[in-house]
Amino acid sequence: MSFKLDRIHVWSGEVADQAGGVAAKLAFLAQAGANLEYIYTHRLPHQPGMGMLYVAPVTGPLVTRAAKSAGLHETNSPIVLRVEGDNAAGLAHRLTQQWALEGLSLHGLTMSVLGEKFVGYVSFDTVADANRAAAILGDLGSITSAELKAAAEK
């Protein structure tokens, strides 16, 4: 079993928590030709009527200018890793369990499966935690699919 792992550089900004709030921000990026792979939003409970928008990647001068025009900026928190690879039953549990055993607390996690492949975005509070998580993922990547299936059946 192998994984592909990349750190993604996220841009974020506040967005009105109303119909069309996110679409208005994304319009700037779409008009500049951005091909976003990561979009995440959440409400700000301490600021009723507002939310946060996170997007990636923001690359090239035209898309960067568009992101800035939309009120977005590159952010250092959270640290987001993009993980993709072959799917197997119990993989998310095994991965999150290993991170937990190492004392890593997740800031957020989203995983999806399409056919035999998965892609996930996992966020951590610090670069050190993200680096530790990547090392654990590398160790799991050396486990074969048969070994993972046997472990899931225990």
Backbone as CSV, one residue per row, in Angstrom:
resi,resn,N_x,N_y,N_z,CA_x,CA_y,CA_z,C_x,C_y,C_z
1,MET,0.852,-1.173,0.000,0.000,0.000,0.000,0.890,1.225,0.000
2,SER,0.581,2.169,-0.859,1.378,3.387,-0.888,0.450,4.595,-0.851
3,PHE,1.018,5.670,-0.358,0.278,6.915,-0.249,1.060,8.021,-0.918
4,LYS,0.344,8.993,-1.421,0.954,10.225,-1.897,0.554,11.299,-0.902
5,LEU,1.520,12.044,-0.443,1.276,13.034,0.597,1.859,14.367,0.161
6,ASP,1.076,15.430,0.277,1.532,16.780,-0.040,0.988,17.746,0.994
7,ARG,1.800,18.717,1.367,1.279,19.813,2.182,0.689,20.824,1.219
8,ILE,-0.504,21.273,1.518,-1.116,22.286,0.664,-1.099,23.617,1.397
9,HIS,-0.882,24.651,0.650,-0.845,25.996,1.219,-2.221,26.609,1.039
10,VAL,-2.859,26.843,2.148,-4.261,27.252,2.187,-4.372,28.771,2.270
11,TRP,-5.335,29.282,1.558,-5.717,30.689,1.650,-7.074,30.740,2.343
12,SER,-7.296,31.779,3.134,-8.569,31.871,3.863,-9.015,33.317,3.995
13,GLY,-10.279,33.459,4.357,-10.841,34.775,4.614,-12.256,34.641,5.128
14,GLU,-12.713,35.701,5.764,-14.085,35.712,6.264,-15.057,35.818,5.099
15,VAL,-16.231,35.247,5.315,-17.278,35.245,4.302,-18.616,35.451,5.001
16,ALA,-19.502,36.158,4.326,-20.841,36.359,4.888,-21.555,35.010,4.956
17,ASP,-22.141,34.718,6.115,-22.884,33.469,6.316,-24.308,33.688,5.827
18,GLN,-24.446,33.696,4.504,-25.744,33.888,3.866,-25.690,33.276,2.483
19,ALA,-26.834,33.055,1.908,-26.888,32.500,0.557,-26.056,33.356,-0.389
20,GLY,-25.134,32.719,-1.099,-24.296,33.432,-2.056,-23.009,33.990,-1.478
21,GLY,-22.820,33.885,-0.165,-21.601,34.427,0.455,-20.340,33.761,-0.069
22,VAL,-20.342,32.449,-0.097,-19.184,31.697,-0.592,-19.063,31.880,-2.105
23,ALA,-20.180,31.801,-2.815,-20.162,31.937,-4.277,-19.551,33.270,-4.697
24,ALA,-19.821,34.327,-3.947,-19.267,35.639,-4.292,-17.741,35.631,-4.220
25,LYS,-17.198,34.973,-3.203,-15.731,34.892,-3.072,-15.146,33.999,-4.160
26,LEU,-15.794,32.855,-4.404,-15.287,31.915,-5.404,-15.369,32.478,-6.817
27,ALA,-16.273,33.422,-7.055,-16.401,34.027,-8.385,-15.098,34.703,-8.799
28,PHE,-14.446,35.388,-7.866,-13.164,36.040,-8.169,-12.160,35.012,-8.684
29,LEU,-12.092,33.878,-7.985,-11.119,32.846,-8.334,-11.480,32.155,-9.647
30,ALA,-12.747,31.885,-9.856,-13.187,31.232,-11.093,-12.886,32.113,-12.312
31,GLN,-13.146,33.402,-12.181,-12.888,34.326,-13.291,-11.398,34.413,-13.621
32,ALA,-10.553,34.131,-12.629,-9.100,34.161,-12.852,-8.578,32.810,-13.337
33,GLY,-9.463,31.803,-13.441,-9.063,30.495,-13.940,-8.529,29.545,-12.886
34,ALA,-8.819,29.810,-11.620,-8.341,28.928,-10.549,-8.976,27.546,-10.685
35,ASN,-8.178,26.525,-10.440,-8.666,25.154,-10.412,-8.498,24.656,-8.979
36,LEU,-9.463,24.941,-8.147,-9.369,24.626,-6.719,-9.586,23.146,-6.468
37,GLU,-8.766,22.585,-5.604,-8.887,21.185,-5.200,-9.414,21.065,-3.773
38,TYR,-9.362,22.152,-3.027,-9.748,22.125,-1.608,-10.581,23.366,-1.318
39,ILE,-11.798,23.143,-0.854,-12.673,24.226,-0.413,-13.321,23.757,0.875
40,TYR,-13.184,24.559,1.909,-13.774,24.218,3.200,-14.353,25.492,3.794
41,THR,-15.528,25.381,4.370,-16.142,26.526,5.045,-16.662,26.102,6.403
42,HIS,-16.754,27.057,7.296,-17.438,26.835,8.567,-17.901,28.174,9.120
43,ARG,-18.938,28.107,9.915,-19.469,29.311,10.553,-18.565,29.729,11.705
44,LEU,-18.600,31.014,12.021,-17.872,31.543,13.167,-18.866,31.769,14.300
45,PRO,-18.912,30.855,15.284,-19.921,30.963,16.333,-19.812,32.251,17.158
46,HIS,-18.622,32.801,17.255,-18.432,34.023,18.028,-18.734,35.284,17.208
47,GLN,-19.032,35.095,15.896,-19.384,36.201,15.013,-20.618,35.814,14.198
48,PRO,-21.805,35.917,14.781,-23.018,35.549,14.035,-23.082,36.285,12.694
49,GLY,-23.473,35.541,11.663,-23.571,36.128,10.333,-22.289,36.056,9.525
50,MET,-21.230,35.465,10.109,-19.942,35.361,9.411,-19.439,33.923,9.436
51,GLY,-18.613,33.602,8.466,-17.972,32.297,8.394,-16.569,32.450,7.864
52,MET,-15.884,31.326,7.741,-14.535,31.303,7.172,-14.547,30.417,5.937
53,LEU,-13.800,30.833,4.938,-13.621,30.088,3.705,-12.141,29.756,3.577
54,TYR,-11.836,28.494,3.291,-10.466,28.043,3.061,-10.416,27.437,1.660
55,VAL,-9.392,27.788,0.874,-9.246,27.265,-0.483,-7.786,26.953,-0.787
56,ALA,-7.594,26.047,-1.746,-6.252,25.736,-2.239,-6.405,24.962,-3.543
57,PRO,-5.465,24.986,-4.440,-4.289,25.850,-4.418,-4.586,27.226,-5.012
58,VAL,-3.831,28.189,-4.565,-3.835,29.525,-5.153,-2.447,29.693,-5.765
59,THR,-2.389,29.616,-7.087,-1.103,29.656,-7.777,-1.143,30.624,-8.950
60,GLY,-0.010,31.201,-9.239,0.118,32.117,-10.360,-0.330,33.519,-10.005
61,PRO,0.219,34.487,-10.714,-0.065,35.890,-10.369,-1.520,36.303,-10.539
62,LEU,-2.184,35.801,-11.576,-3.577,36.184,-11.810,-4.495,35.650,-10.711
63,VAL,-4.332,34.383,-10.350,-5.160,33.778,-9.302,-4.824,34.390,-7.941
64,THR,-3.557,34.663,-7.698,-3.156,35.301,-6.432,-3.800,36.674,-6.288
65,ARG,-3.773,37.473,-7.358,-4.426,38.794,-7.312,-5.927,38.640,-7.070
66,ALA,-6.532,37.653,-7.721,-7.972,37.426,-7.548,-8.290,37.048,-6.101
67,ALA,-7.459,36.181,-5.520,-7.679,35.772,-4.123,-7.584,36.976,-3.199
68,LYS,-6.598,37.804,-3.420,-6.452,39.013,-2.593,-7.640,39.950,-2.791
69,SER,-8.106,40.079,-4.024,-9.277,40.924,-4.296,-10.526,40.399,-3.607
70,ALA,-10.582,39.076,-3.406,-11.724,38.463,-2.725,-11.596,38.553,-1.206
71,GLY,-10.500,39.146,-0.732,-10.301,39.262,0.710,-9.656,38.044,1.339
72,LEU,-9.015,37.205,0.523,-8.348,36.014,1.039,-6.861,36.287,1.214
73,HIS,-6.251,35.525,2.104,-4.806,35.631,2.338,-4.256,34.247,2.673
74,GLU,-2.974,34.054,2.397,-2.357,32.768,2.734,-2.303,32.660,4.251
75,THR,-2.641,31.481,4.741,-2.700,31.279,6.185,-1.733,30.187,6.619
76,ASN,-1.231,30.312,7.825,-0.322,29.311,8.384,-1.026,28.366,9.340
77,SER,-2.317,28.559,9.540,-3.045,27.699,10.462,-4.456,27.510,9.929
78,PRO,-4.894,26.311,9.794,-4.245,25.063,10.165,-3.243,24.618,9.096
79,ILE,-2.438,23.646,9.447,-1.505,23.010,8.523,-2.270,21.859,7.872
80,VAL,-2.416,21.879,6.558,-3.248,20.889,5.861,-2.377,19.981,4.991
81,LEU,-2.585,18.684,5.157,-1.931,17.675,4.335,-2.968,17.022,3.433
82,ARG,-2.606,16.844,2.181,-3.455,16.114,1.228,-2.879,14.713,1.099
83,VAL,-3.719,13.717,1.328,-3.291,12.324,1.285,-4.151,11.607,0.255
84,GLU,-3.508,10.816,-0.597,-4.276,9.998,-1.533,-3.603,8.651,-1.691
85,GLY,-4.398,7.670,-2.061,-3.839,6.339,-2.252,-4.916,5.311,-2.522
86,ASP,-4.507,4.059,-2.412,-5.427,2.938,-2.600,-6.309,2.810,-1.363
87,ASN,-7.596,2.625,-1.590,-8.521,2.475,-0.474,-8.514,1.035,0.037
88,ALA,-8.783,0.891,1.318,-8.952,-0.420,1.941,-9.892,-0.252,3.120
89,ALA,-10.701,-1.267,3.392,-11.615,-1.222,4.528,-10.817,-0.997,5.810
90,GLY,-11.272,-0.095,6.631,-10.624,0.169,7.913,-9.433,1.102,7.856
91,LEU,-9.106,1.613,6.682,-7.921,2.462,6.541,-8.009,3.727,7.389
92,ALA,-9.138,4.423,7.350,-9.273,5.667,8.122,-9.107,5.395,9.615
93,HIS,-9.701,4.299,10.095,-9.558,3.954,11.502,-8.108,3.669,11.852
94,ARG,-7.475,2.850,11.050,-6.085,2.480,11.332,-5.176,3.715,11.351
95,LEU,-5.371,4.595,10.392,-4.565,5.801,10.304,-4.808,6.725,11.501
96,THR,-6.069,7.010,11.788,-6.362,7.918,12.909,-5.982,7.290,14.241
97,GLN,-6.075,5.970,14.345,-5.672,5.288,15.572,-4.167,5.441,15.800
98,GLN,-3.380,5.281,14.748,-1.932,5.434,14.887,-1.570,6.861,15.286
99,TRP,-2.249,7.821,14.695,-1.995,9.214,15.079,-2.369,9.439,16.540
100,ALA,-3.475,8.868,16.980,-3.907,9.017,18.371,-2.900,8.386,19.330
101,LEU,-2.401,7.198,18.973,-1.416,6.530,19.831,-0.143,7.358,19.986
102,GLU,0.148,8.173,18.987,1.317,9.060,19.048,0.988,10.409,19.682
103,GLY,-0.251,10.561,20.153,-0.644,11.786,20.842,-0.974,12.947,19.929
104,LEU,-1.260,12.666,18.664,-1.591,13.735,17.723,-3.086,14.018,17.743
105,SER,-3.419,15.268,17.888,-4.810,15.699,17.874,-5.095,16.342,16.520
106,LEU,-6.176,15.917,15.897,-6.531,16.445,14.589,-7.255,17.775,14.723
107,HIS,-6.913,18.695,13.868,-7.658,19.944,13.759,-8.904,19.689,12.925
108,GLY,-8.760,18.841,11.891,-9.882,18.482,11.035,-9.497,17.328,10.122
109,LEU,-10.496,16.616,9.613,-10.256,15.487,8.722,-11.443,15.320,7.792
110,THR,-11.148,15.184,6.497,-12.147,14.867,5.495,-11.541,13.824,4.577
111,MET,-12.242,12.711,4.376,-11.767,11.669,3.469,-12.926,11.240,2.577
112,SER,-12.615,10.979,1.306,-13.615,10.501,0.349,-13.014,9.385,-0.483
113,VAL,-13.878,8.486,-0.927,-13.462,7.351,-1.748,-14.190,7.429,-3.079
114,LEU,-13.440,7.158,-4.141,-14.012,7.045,-5.470,-13.400,5.801,-6.098
115,GLY,-14.221,4.777,-6.266,-13.710,3.517,-6.790,-12.747,2.874,-5.802
116,GLU,-11.563,2.601,-6.248,-10.548,1.949,-5.416,-9.583,2.943,-4.782
117,LYS,-9.789,4.235,-5.011,-8.867,5.269,-4.518,-9.549,6.136,-3.464
118,PHE,-8.733,6.724,-2.593,-9.255,7.688,-1.629,-8.425,8.955,-1.716
119,VAL,-9.018,10.040,-1.289,-8.293,11.293,-1.105,-8.788,11.879,0.204
120,GLY,-7.874,12.431,0.960,-8.234,13.010,2.244,-7.453,14.277,2.509
121,TYR,-8.036,15.121,3.310,-7.381,16.336,3.769,-7.406,16.290,5.286
122,VAL,-6.249,16.339,5.872,-6.150,16.298,7.327,-5.388,17.535,7.773
123,SER,-5.894,18.178,8.796,-5.255,19.410,9.259,-4.814,19.267,10.706
124,PHE,-3.691,19.906,10.975,-3.058,19.887,12.289,-2.788,21.309,12.736
125,ASP,-2.573,21.471,14.037,-2.333,22.798,14.588,-0.914,23.300,14.357
126,THR,0.043,22.372,14.229,1.435,22.798,14.091,2.133,22.026,12.973
127,VAL,3.217,22.597,12.469,4.038,21.933,11.465,4.652,20.667,12.056
128,ALA,5.067,20.729,13.311,5.671,19.557,13.963,4.684,18.394,14.005
129,ASP,3.431,18.661,14.336,2.418,17.601,14.348,2.196,17.045,12.941
130,ALA,2.144,17.918,11.947,1.953,17.469,10.563,3.132,16.604,10.117
131,ASN,4.341,16.979,10.502,5.518,16.188,10.144,5.489,14.814,10.806
132,ARG,5.081,14.764,12.082,4.960,13.474,12.777,3.899,12.611,12.115
133,ALA,2.777,13.222,11.737,1.699,12.491,11.074,2.173,11.924,9.739
134,ALA,2.957,12.703,9.008,3.482,12.239,7.720,4.403,11.043,7.909
135,ALA,5.224,11.072,8.943,6.128,9.950,9.206,5.327,8.684,9.524
136,ILE,4.271,8.816,10.313,3.418,7.676,10.652,2.750,7.146,9.388
137,LEU,2.297,8.053,8.534,1.686,7.650,7.277,2.694,6.881,6.419
138,GLY,3.939,7.326,6.414,4.981,6.615,5.679,5.165,5.198,6.195
139,ASP,5.118,5.034,7.524,5.229,3.690,8.106,4.041,2.827,7.699
140,LEU,2.840,3.396,7.702,1.650,2.646,7.282,1.723,2.294,5.804
141,GLY,2.349,3.150,5.015,2.470,2.913,3.584,3.299,1.693,3.256
142,SER,4.124,1.252,4.203,4.951,0.076,3.955,4.186,-1.224,4.242
143,ILE,2.962,-1.091,4.775,2.120,-2.255,5.056,1.382,-2.630,3.779
144,THR,1.322,-3.891,3.456,0.631,-4.334,2.246,-0.879,-4.314,2.456
145,SER,-1.618,-4.322,1.369,-3.090,-4.355,1.444,-3.570,-5.596,2.180
146,ALA,-2.909,-6.737,1.965,-3.303,-7.975,2.645,-3.107,-7.858,4.147
147,GLU,-2.001,-7.244,4.570,-1.751,-7.051,6.003,-2.783,-6.114,6.612
148,LEU,-3.140,-5.066,5.880,-4.148,-4.127,6.370,-5.505,-4.817,6.501
149,LYS,-5.860,-5.646,5.521,-7.142,-6.368,5.570,-7.148,-7.337,6.757
150,ALA,-6.051,-8.032,6.982,-5.964,-8.976,8.110,-6.096,-8.230,9.435
151,ALA,-5.471,-7.055,9.545,-5.553,-6.264,10.775,-6.976,-5.768,11.007
152,ALA,-7.683,-5.412,9.928,-9.060,-4.921,10.056,-10.003,-6.040,10.492
153,GLU,-9.680,-7.293,10.163,-10.548,-8.412,10.505,-10.353,-8.886,11.933
154,LYS,-9.328,-8.423,12.613,-9.063,-8.863,14.002,-10.040,-8.279,14.966
